[in-house]
Amino acid sequence: MGTAIVVLILVAIVGGIVYSLIKAHKRGEHPACGGDCSHCGGGCH
């Protein structure tokens, strides 16, 4: 029973993080690289 509760909490946390990243991406933000593709050098384009 305790394991199921821990798993549900972890799923909720990961789901919240993914939801937040999707919303940021739709707004045109890129939180993983600071949001400024002209200066990141990581080939965002």
PDB file of N, CA, C and O in Angstrom:
ATOM      1  N   MET A   1       0.822  -1.195   0.000  1.00  0.00           N
ATOM      2  CA  MET A   1       0.000   0.000   0.000  1.00  0.00           C
ATOM      3  C   MET A   1       0.863   1.256   0.000  1.00  0.00           C
ATOM      4  O   MET A   1       0.585   2.209  -0.727  1.00  0.00           O
ATOM      5  N   GLY A   2       1.911   1.251   0.819  1.00  0.00           N
ATOM      6  CA  GLY A   2       2.809   2.407   0.891  1.00  0.00           C
ATOM      7  C   GLY A   2       3.534   2.664  -0.415  1.00  0.00           C
ATOM      8  O   GLY A   2       3.750   3.811  -0.807  1.00  0.00           O
ATOM      9  N   THR A   3       3.910   1.573  -1.090  1.00  0.00           N
ATOM     10  CA  THR A   3       4.598   1.706  -2.373  1.00  0.00           C
ATOM     11  C   THR A   3       3.690   2.344  -3.412  1.00  0.00           C
ATOM     12  O   THR A   3       4.144   3.169  -4.205  1.00  0.00           O
ATOM     13  N   ALA A   4       2.431   1.981  -3.420  1.00  0.00           N
ATOM     14  CA  ALA A   4       1.480   2.545  -4.378  1.00  0.00           C
ATOM     15  C   ALA A   4       1.307   4.045  -4.156  1.00  0.00           C
ATOM     16  O   ALA A   4       1.184   4.809  -5.114  1.00  0.00           O
ATOM     17  N   ILE A   5       1.297   4.461  -2.899  1.00  0.00           N
ATOM     18  CA  ILE A   5       1.159   5.887  -2.593  1.00  0.00           C
ATOM     19  C   ILE A   5       2.386   6.657  -3.081  1.00  0.00           C
ATOM     20  O   ILE A   5       2.255   7.732  -3.667  1.00  0.00           O
ATOM     21  N   VAL A   6       3.562   6.115  -2.843  1.00  0.00           N
ATOM     22  CA  VAL A   6       4.801   6.758  -3.297  1.00  0.00           C
ATOM     23  C   VAL A   6       4.819   6.844  -4.815  1.00  0.00           C
ATOM     24  O   VAL A   6       5.200   7.877  -5.366  1.00  0.00           O
ATOM     25  N   VAL A   7       4.421   5.798  -5.492  1.00  0.00           N
ATOM     26  CA  VAL A   7       4.385   5.798  -6.955  1.00  0.00           C
ATOM     27  C   VAL A   7       3.402   6.847  -7.463  1.00  0.00           C
ATOM     28  O   VAL A   7       3.712   7.564  -8.414  1.00  0.00           O
ATOM     29  N   LEU A   8       2.240   6.952  -6.859  1.00  0.00           N
ATOM     30  CA  LEU A   8       1.252   7.952  -7.276  1.00  0.00           C
ATOM     31  C   LEU A   8       1.776   9.370  -7.069  1.00  0.00           C
ATOM     32  O   LEU A   8       1.546  10.244  -7.904  1.00  0.00           O
ATOM     33  N   ILE A   9       2.471   9.600  -5.969  1.00  0.00           N
ATOM     34  CA  ILE A   9       3.046  10.922  -5.718  1.00  0.00           C
ATOM     35  C   ILE A   9       4.099  11.247  -6.765  1.00  0.00           C
ATOM     36  O   ILE A   9       4.132  12.364  -7.280  1.00  0.00           O
ATOM     37  N   LEU A  10       4.961  10.288  -7.087  1.00  0.00           N
ATOM     38  CA  LEU A  10       5.998  10.512  -8.096  1.00  0.00           C
ATOM     39  C   LEU A  10       5.395  10.755  -9.476  1.00  0.00           C
ATOM     40  O   LEU A  10       5.880  11.609 -10.218  1.00  0.00           O
ATOM     41  N   VAL A  11       4.351  10.018  -9.827  1.00  0.00           N
ATOM     42  CA  VAL A  11       3.680  10.207 -11.107  1.00  0.00           C
ATOM     43  C   VAL A  11       3.067  11.607 -11.175  1.00  0.00           C
ATOM     44  O   VAL A  11       3.130  12.261 -12.216  1.00  0.00           O
ATOM     45  N   ALA A  12       2.481  12.066 -10.079  1.00  0.00           N
ATOM     46  CA  ALA A  12       1.892  13.403 -10.038  1.00  0.00           C
ATOM     47  C   ALA A  12       2.958  14.475 -10.206  1.00  0.00           C
ATOM     48  O   ALA A  12       2.740  15.455 -10.919  1.00  0.00           O
ATOM     49  N   ILE A  13       4.102  14.306  -9.566  1.00  0.00           N
ATOM     50  CA  ILE A  13       5.187  15.279  -9.679  1.00  0.00           C
ATOM     51  C   ILE A  13       5.724  15.324 -11.103  1.00  0.00           C
ATOM     52  O   ILE A  13       5.872  16.401 -11.679  1.00  0.00           O
ATOM     53  N   VAL A  14       6.014  14.166 -11.668  1.00  0.00           N
ATOM     54  CA  VAL A  14       6.533  14.115 -13.040  1.00  0.00           C
ATOM     55  C   VAL A  14       5.504  14.661 -14.027  1.00  0.00           C
ATOM     56  O   VAL A  14       5.862  15.379 -14.960  1.00  0.00           O
ATOM     57  N   GLY A  15       4.241  14.331 -13.829  1.00  0.00           N
ATOM     58  CA  GLY A  15       3.181  14.856 -14.692  1.00  0.00           C
ATOM     59  C   GLY A  15       3.108  16.371 -14.627  1.00  0.00           C
ATOM     60  O   GLY A  15       2.922  17.025 -15.652  1.00  0.00           O
ATOM     61  N   GLY A  16       3.252  16.939 -13.433  1.00  0.00           N
ATOM     62  CA  GLY A  16       3.252  18.391 -13.283  1.00  0.00           C
ATOM     63  C   GLY A  16       4.424  19.048 -13.987  1.00  0.00           C
ATOM     64  O   GLY A  16       4.272  20.109 -14.593  1.00  0.00           O
ATOM     65  N   ILE A  17       5.585  18.430 -13.913  1.00  0.00           N
ATOM     66  CA  ILE A  17       6.764  18.962 -14.583  1.00  0.00           C
ATOM     67  C   ILE A  17       6.581  18.932 -16.096  1.00  0.00           C
ATOM     68  O   ILE A  17       6.880  19.910 -16.780  1.00  0.00           O
ATOM     69  N   VAL A  18       6.095  17.820 -16.614  1.00  0.00           N
ATOM     70  CA  VAL A  18       5.874  17.695 -18.059  1.00  0.00           C
ATOM     71  C   VAL A  18       4.829  18.707 -18.523  1.00  0.00           C
ATOM     72  O   VAL A  18       5.000  19.342 -19.564  1.00  0.00           O
ATOM     73  N   TYR A  19       3.755  18.859 -17.760  1.00  0.00           N
ATOM     74  CA  TYR A  19       2.706  19.820 -18.096  1.00  0.00           C
ATOM     75  C   TYR A  19       3.270  21.239 -18.139  1.00  0.00           C
ATOM     76  O   TYR A  19       2.954  22.013 -19.043  1.00  0.00           O
ATOM     77  N   SER A  20       4.100  21.573 -17.162  1.00  0.00           N
ATOM     78  CA  SER A  20       4.711  22.897 -17.113  1.00  0.00           C
ATOM     79  C   SER A  20       5.626  23.135 -18.315  1.00  0.00           C
ATOM     80  O   SER A  20       5.622  24.224 -18.889  1.00  0.00           O
ATOM     81  N   LEU A  21       6.400  22.134 -18.694  1.00  0.00           N
ATOM     82  CA  LEU A  21       7.294  22.269 -19.846  1.00  0.00           C
ATOM     83  C   LEU A  21       6.516  22.426 -21.145  1.00  0.00           C
ATOM     84  O   LEU A  21       6.912  23.197 -22.018  1.00  0.00           O
ATOM     85  N   ILE A  22       5.410  21.698 -21.276  1.00  0.00           N
ATOM     86  CA  ILE A  22       4.588  21.800 -22.485  1.00  0.00           C
ATOM     87  C   ILE A  22       3.973  23.193 -22.583  1.00  0.00           C
ATOM     88  O   ILE A  22       3.963  23.794 -23.657  1.00  0.00           O
ATOM     89  N   LYS A  23       3.458  23.709 -21.463  1.00  0.00           N
ATOM     90  CA  LYS A  23       2.872  25.052 -21.469  1.00  0.00           C
ATOM     91  C   LYS A  23       3.916  26.102 -21.816  1.00  0.00           C
ATOM     92  O   LYS A  23       3.622  27.024 -22.577  1.00  0.00           O
ATOM     93  N   ALA A  24       5.127  25.989 -21.282  1.00  0.00           N
ATOM     94  CA  ALA A  24       6.194  26.943 -21.569  1.00  0.00           C
ATOM     95  C   ALA A  24       6.577  26.882 -23.042  1.00  0.00           C
ATOM     96  O   ALA A  24       6.821  27.914 -23.666  1.00  0.00           O
ATOM     97  N   HIS A  25       6.629  25.686 -23.592  1.00  0.00           N
ATOM     98  CA  HIS A  25       6.983  25.533 -25.004  1.00  0.00           C
ATOM     99  C   HIS A  25       5.927  26.171 -25.906  1.00  0.00           C
ATOM    100  O   HIS A  25       6.263  26.785 -26.918  1.00  0.00           O
ATOM    101  N   LYS A  26       4.654  26.026 -25.540  1.00  0.00           N
ATOM    102  CA  LYS A  26       3.576  26.630 -26.325  1.00  0.00           C
ATOM    103  C   LYS A  26       3.630  28.150 -26.273  1.00  0.00           C
ATOM    104  O   LYS A  26       3.206  28.819 -27.215  1.00  0.00           O
ATOM    105  N   ARG A  27       4.156  28.706 -25.164  1.00  0.00           N
ATOM    106  CA  ARG A  27       4.299  30.153 -25.045  1.00  0.00           C
ATOM    107  C   ARG A  27       5.539  30.648 -25.776  1.00  0.00           C
ATOM    108  O   ARG A  27       5.766  31.855 -25.850  1.00  0.00           O
ATOM    109  N   GLY A  28       6.347  29.736 -26.319  1.00  0.00           N
ATOM    110  CA  GLY A  28       7.552  30.116 -27.042  1.00  0.00           C
ATOM    111  C   GLY A  28       8.781  30.187 -26.172  1.00  0.00           C
ATOM    112  O   GLY A  28       9.822  30.678 -26.608  1.00  0.00           O
ATOM    113  N   GLU A  29       8.683  29.710 -24.961  1.00  0.00           N
ATOM    114  CA  GLU A  29       9.825  29.699 -24.055  1.00  0.00           C
ATOM    115  C   GLU A  29      10.542  28.357 -24.158  1.00  0.00           C
ATOM    116  O   GLU A  29       9.944  27.337 -24.504  1.00  0.00           O
ATOM    117  N   HIS A  30      11.819  28.383 -23.855  1.00  0.00           N
ATOM    118  CA  HIS A  30      12.615  27.155 -23.861  1.00  0.00           C
ATOM    119  C   HIS A  30      13.375  27.088 -22.545  1.00  0.00           C
ATOM    120  O   HIS A  30      14.547  27.461 -22.489  1.00  0.00           O
ATOM    121  N   PRO A  31      12.724  26.618 -21.484  1.00  0.00           N
ATOM    122  CA  PRO A  31      13.334  26.643 -20.154  1.00  0.00           C
ATOM    123  C   PRO A  31      14.612  25.817 -20.016  1.00  0.00           C
ATOM    124  O   PRO A  31      15.417  26.082 -19.123  1.00  0.00           O
ATOM    125  N   ALA A  32      14.810  24.843 -20.866  1.00  0.00           N
ATOM    126  CA  ALA A  32      15.983  23.986 -20.742  1.00  0.00           C
ATOM    127  C   ALA A  32      17.266  24.724 -21.100  1.00  0.00           C
ATOM    128  O   ALA A  32      18.332  24.398 -20.578  1.00  0.00           O
ATOM    129  N   CYS A  33      17.177  25.716 -21.986  1.00  0.00           N
ATOM    130  CA  CYS A  33      18.403  26.412 -22.406  1.00  0.00           C
ATOM    131  C   CYS A  33      18.350  27.899 -22.087  1.00  0.00           C
ATOM    132  O   CYS A  33      19.115  28.666 -22.673  1.00  0.00           O
ATOM    133  N   GLY A  34      17.494  28.331 -21.199  1.00  0.00           N
ATOM    134  CA  GLY A  34      17.453  29.719 -20.792  1.00  0.00           C
ATOM    135  C   GLY A  34      16.522  30.577 -21.619  1.00  0.00           C
ATOM    136  O   GLY A  34      16.284  31.729 -21.255  1.00  0.00           O
ATOM    137  N   GLY A  35      15.989  30.074 -22.707  1.00  0.00           N
ATOM    138  CA  GLY A  35      15.001  30.795 -23.494  1.00  0.00           C
ATOM    139  C   GLY A  35      15.540  31.775 -24.502  1.00  0.00           C
ATOM    140  O   GLY A  35      14.756  32.433 -25.185  1.00  0.00           O
ATOM    141  N   ASP A  36      16.855  31.902 -24.624  1.00  0.00           N
ATOM    142  CA  ASP A  36      17.422  32.855 -25.581  1.00  0.00           C
ATOM    143  C   ASP A  36      18.252  32.093 -26.599  1.00  0.00           C
ATOM    144  O   ASP A  36      19.451  31.892 -26.411  1.00  0.00           O
ATOM    145  N   CYS A  37      17.607  31.670 -27.678  1.00  0.00           N
ATOM    146  CA  CYS A  37      18.279  30.816 -28.661  1.00  0.00           C
ATOM    147  C   CYS A  37      19.402  31.527 -29.393  1.00  0.00           C
ATOM    148  O   CYS A  37      20.296  30.865 -29.920  1.00  0.00           O
ATOM    149  N   SER A  38      19.388  32.854 -29.445  1.00  0.00           N
ATOM    150  CA  SER A  38      20.452  33.566 -30.155  1.00  0.00           C
ATOM    151  C   SER A  38      21.774  33.479 -29.395  1.00  0.00           C
ATOM    152  O   SER A  38      22.833  33.690 -29.985  1.00  0.00           O
ATOM    153  N   HIS A  39      21.733  33.175 -28.112  1.00  0.00           N
ATOM    154  CA  HIS A  39      22.955  33.109 -27.311  1.00  0.00           C
ATOM    155  C   HIS A  39      23.283  31.727 -26.772  1.00  0.00           C
ATOM    156  O   HIS A  39      24.309  31.561 -26.112  1.00  0.00           O
ATOM    157  N   CYS A  40      22.444  30.728 -27.032  1.00  0.00           N
ATOM    158  CA  CYS A  40      22.692  29.435 -26.388  1.00  0.00           C
ATOM    159  C   CYS A  40      23.753  28.615 -27.112  1.00  0.00           C
ATOM    160  O   CYS A  40      24.435  27.811 -26.477  1.00  0.00           O
ATOM    161  N   GLY A  41      23.912  28.793 -28.422  1.00  0.00           N
ATOM    162  CA  GLY A  41      24.919  28.035 -29.145  1.00  0.00           C
ATOM    163  C   GLY A  41      24.583  26.560 -29.295  1.00  0.00           C
ATOM    164  O   GLY A  41      25.421  25.783 -29.753  1.00  0.00           O
ATOM    165  N   GLY A  42      23.386  26.163 -28.923  1.00  0.00           N
ATOM    166  CA  GLY A  42      23.030  24.749 -28.977  1.00  0.00           C
ATOM    167  C   GLY A  42      22.255  24.380 -30.226  1.00  0.00           C
ATOM    168  O   GLY A  42      21.744  23.264 -30.318  1.00  0.00           O
ATOM    169  N   GLY A  43      22.153  25.279 -31.185  1.00  0.00           N
ATOM    170  CA  GLY A  43      21.435  24.975 -32.420  1.00  0.00           C
ATOM    171  C   GLY A  43      19.940  24.870 -32.228  1.00  0.00           C
ATOM    172  O   GLY A  43      19.325  23.910 -32.693  1.00  0.00           O
ATOM    173  N   CYS A  44      19.339  25.841 -31.551  1.00  0.00           N
ATOM    174  CA  CYS A  44      17.910  25.793 -31.263  1.00  0.00           C
ATOM    175  C   CYS A  44      17.065  25.918 -32.528  1.00  0.00           C
ATOM    176  O   CYS A  44      15.902  25.514 -32.525  1.00  0.00           O
ATOM    177  N   HIS A  45      17.605  26.451 -33.579  1.00  0.00           N
ATOM    178  CA  HIS A  45      16.807  26.711 -34.775  1.00  0.00           C
ATOM    179  C   HIS A  45      16.656  25.465 -35.609  1.00  0.00           C
ATOM    180  O   HIS A  45      16.011  25.498 -36.657  1.00  0.00           O
TER     181      HIS A  45
END
